Each structure stands twice: as C-alpha cells, then as structure tokens.
C-alpha cells in the first residue's frame, strides 16, 4: 500500500528492514535505555548539549520514558523545537534518529509525503537499533531504496512503523494498523513503561509522546521486522 494513498482523519514512521533473525535478536541482553541515557539523569547528547528531563513538556505534550533525557533541551531537536516542524523534518533534527532519517530520505519523495500527511503516529527506532543490523545489509537496503523507491523492502520496513492516525499515550494502546497493512500491538502506559510488538520483535519505548507539527513520535529500541 502506497503511503500517500493511505489517509485517515487523524496519524509517520518506519517498518520492515531485512528479513533475518538479526532483527529479532536485537540487543535483548543489554538495556538500550542505558545506552540512550547513560547512568546519569543529566546525560548529554552527542552535540554536547545538556539533555532534557524525562518528563519534560514540549508545547503542552508530556513526554515519558528513560530515553527522553537524551533529547536536547534547546534548538530544533528539542521537544519545543520538534513540535514546530512536520515529522520528517523534526526527526532530522533529533540526534537519536539520524540513521532513520538516512533511510527515509533514501526513498525519493517519502520525506515530503510524511511531512504532508494530516496526522500520524511514528514508532521510530533510534540509532543503536539500526546499528544491530550488519552494515553491508543496511547499506544494501538503503541502496535498494534509492533504486526501487516505494517498491523496495526498505519502504515496507518504514511503513511498518507508521500508523495513519495520531495517538497519544491514552489512546495508542491495543492493536494499531500500520501503513504497511499489518498490525502492531502496544501495551503498557507512560507510568509503568510501554512496549510495541509486531508478533516477532517486542521493542521498548525509550521516549514517547514526542509532538511534531503533524505527528506523535515514540522512539523505540529495536527495528520491527513485520515477519511472522
């Protein structure tokens, strides 16, 4: 299903990378939240900016999760900065999502399509989730995305992480249909922690309810395969 043909009143994302066990086994032994935040609540980002408080409010939306401390406190990549831009642009300013942005922008027109959508929910794997994929495999998928566009496996992966409605923590739970035509199941809540599964991989939400101009973003610790 082509992303631009899937429209709902309210709903950006990412979905099915390579069909290998590598994704299903992504870092189950390590705590990705520690990688994202470090052991100190006042962790710093790669840019050296002081990180945000995990319960910071961006433009009225309360974010949650241990990874929120890795979000810059100011500038375009902060919570207050991201809410001003549509989702693909906002993600490009977030230091946790640079690999995802590379994948999205490798498919001609996809970033513009996501930015132009009325409302989306995006489950966005952070950089370390993509780092678990063998480099040659990931590079091959990006090259395929550039050549095949919306007919590529990479496009299907990305679409598998996007829901065509905008869902906050109180409404995102349960089964959600993705733009790839399959389902994700979201369990938990902002207080106790939240997970998202496609039936093969279960990812933790590192930082949830991040507002952008047209989407709500949940940064997750694994790439969802969509493979049963």
C-alpha positions in Angstrom: 0.0 0.0 0.0 1.5 3.3 -1.0 1.8 5.8 1.8 0.3 8.7 0.1 -2.9 6.7 -0.7 -3.5 5.8 3.0 -5.4 8.6 4.6 -7.3 8.9 7.8 -8.7 11.8 9.8 -6.0 11.6 12.4 -1.8 9.9 12.0 4.9 8.6 10.5 7.2 6.2 10.6 9.3 3.3 10.0 8.8 -0.5 9.4 10.2 -3.9 8.0 14.1 -3.9 7.5 15.9 -7.2 6.5 14.1 -10.5 6.9 16.7 -12.0 9.2 17.0 -13.2 12.8 19.4 -10.4 13.4 16.5 -8.0 14.0 14.6 -10.4 16.2 17.6 -10.8 18.4 18.5 -7.1 18.6 20.2 -6.4 22.0 17.9 -8.4 24.2 20.7 -8.7 26.8 21.6 -5.0 27.1 19.4 -2.3 28.4 19.1 0.1 25.5 17.7 2.8 27.8 21.1 2.9 29.5 22.8 3.3 26.1 20.4 6.2 25.2 20.5 8.0 28.6 23.7 6.9 30.4 23.7 6.3 34.1 23.2 10.0 34.9 19.9 11.7 34.6 21.6 14.8 33.3 23.2 12.9 30.3 24.4 14.9 27.4 23.8 14.4 23.7 26.4 13.9 21.0 26.3 17.6 20.3 27.3 18.3 24.0 24.0 19.9 24.9 22.6 19.2 28.3 19.8 16.7 28.0 16.1 17.2 28.8 14.3 16.0 31.8 12.5 12.6 31.1 9.1 14.2 31.9 9.7 17.4 30.1 6.7 19.0 28.5 7.0 20.0 24.8 4.4 22.5 23.7 1.9 21.1 26.2 2.6 17.4 25.5 4.1 15.5 28.4 6.8 13.1 27.2 7.8 10.0 29.0 10.5 7.3 29.1 14.1 6.9 30.2 15.5 7.9 26.7 13.9 11.4 26.9 17.0 12.5 28.9 19.0 12.2 25.6 16.9 14.8 23.8 18.5 18.3 23.6 16.9 21.0 25.9 17.0 23.7 23.2 17.2 24.1 19.5 15.4 22.5 16.6 16.0 19.0 18.0 14.4 19.7 21.4 10.8 18.9 22.3 9.8 22.6 21.8 11.7 22.7 18.5 10.3 19.5 17.1 6.7 20.5 17.6 7.2 23.4 15.2 8.1 21.1 12.2 6.4 18.3 10.4 7.6 14.8 11.3 10.3 14.1 8.8 11.9 17.5 9.3 11.5 17.2 13.1 13.2 13.8 13.1 16.1 15.1 11.0 16.9 17.5 13.9 16.8 14.8 16.6 20.2 13.3 17.4 18.7 9.9 18.2 17.2 9.4 14.8 19.9 10.2 12.3 20.0 6.7 10.8 16.3 6.5 10.5 16.3 9.9 8.6 19.0 8.5 6.2 16.7 5.6 5.5 13.7 7.8 4.9 15.5 10.3 2.7 16.9 7.5 0.5 13.4 6.9 -0.9 12.6 9.7 -3.2 9.6 11.8 -2.1 9.0 9.8 1.2 10.0 12.6 3.5 7.7 15.1 1.7 4.9 12.6 1.9 5.3 12.1 5.6 5.6 15.9 6.1 2.4 16.4 4.2 0.3 13.9 6.0 -2.5 15.2 8.1 -1.8 13.1 11.2 0.5 10.2 12.0 1.9 8.1 14.8 5.6 7.0 14.3 7.4 4.3 16.1 10.9 5.4 15.4 13.9 3.1 16.0 16.8 5.0 17.5 20.3 4.8 16.0 21.5 1.8 18.1 18.6 -0.2 16.9 19.8 0.2 13.3 23.4 -0.4 14.4 22.4 -4.0 15.3 21.9 -4.7 11.6 25.0 -5.8 9.7 26.5 -2.7 8.0 26.6 -4.3 4.5 23.0 -5.4 4.8 21.8 -2.0 5.9 23.7 -0.2 3.2 22.3 -2.6 0.6 18.7 -1.8 1.7 19.4 1.9 1.5 20.8 1.5 -2.0 17.8 -0.6 -2.9 15.5 2.1 -1.5 17.2 4.7 -3.7 16.7 2.5 -6.8 13.3 0.9 -6.2 11.6 3.6 -4.2 8.2 2.6 -2.8 8.6 -0.9 -4.3 11.7 -1.5 -2.1 11.9 -3.7 1.0 13.1 -0.6 2.9 9.9 1.2 2.1 7.9 -1.7 3.6 10.1 -1.6 6.7 9.4 2.1 7.2 5.7 1.8 6.5 5.5 -0.9 9.1 6.4 1.6 11.8 3.8 4.2 10.9 0.2 4.4 12.0 -2.2 6.6 10.0 -3.7 8.4 13.0 -2.2 10.5 15.7 -2.3 8.6 19.0 -1.3 9.9 22.4 -0.4 7.6 25.4 -4.0 7.3 26.5 -5.2 6.1 23.0 -2.3 4.3 21.4 -2.7 1.1 23.4 -4.0 -2.1 21.8 -3.8 -3.1 18.1 -2.9 -0.4 15.6 -3.0 -0.9 11.8 0.2 0.3 10.1 0.6 1.9 6.7 2.1 -1.5 5.6 -1.3 -3.0 6.1 -0.4 -5.1 9.1 -0.7 -4.6 12.9 1.3 -3.5 15.9 0.3 -4.2 19.4 1.1 -1.6 22.1 1.0 -2.4 25.8 1.7 -0.6 29.0 1.5 3.1 29.7 3.5 6.2 30.4 3.9 5.5 34.1 4.9 1.8 34.0 6.6 1.7 30.6 5.3 0.9 27.1 6.2 -1.8 24.6 5.3 -2.2 20.9 5.3 -5.6 19.2 4.7 -6.9 15.6 4.4 -10.5 16.8 8.1 -11.2 16.2 10.0 -8.4 17.9 9.0 -6.5 21.0 10.5 -3.1 21.4 10.5 -0.8 24.4 9.5 2.8 24.1 12.5 4.9 25.1 10.8 8.2 24.8 7.2 8.6 24.0 4.6 11.2 23.1 7.1 13.5 21.3 5.0 16.1 19.5 5.7 17.3 16.0 3.5 19.6 13.8 1.6 16.6 12.3 2.6 13.5 14.2 3.3 11.9 17.6 6.6 10.1 17.8 7.6 7.2 20.0 11.3 6.4 20.0 11.8 2.6 20.3 14.9 0.4 21.0 14.5 -2.1 18.2 13.7 -2.3 14.5 10.4 -4.1 14.0 10.6 -6.8 11.2 6.9 -7.4 10.4 7.9 -11.1 9.8 5.8 -13.8 11.3 
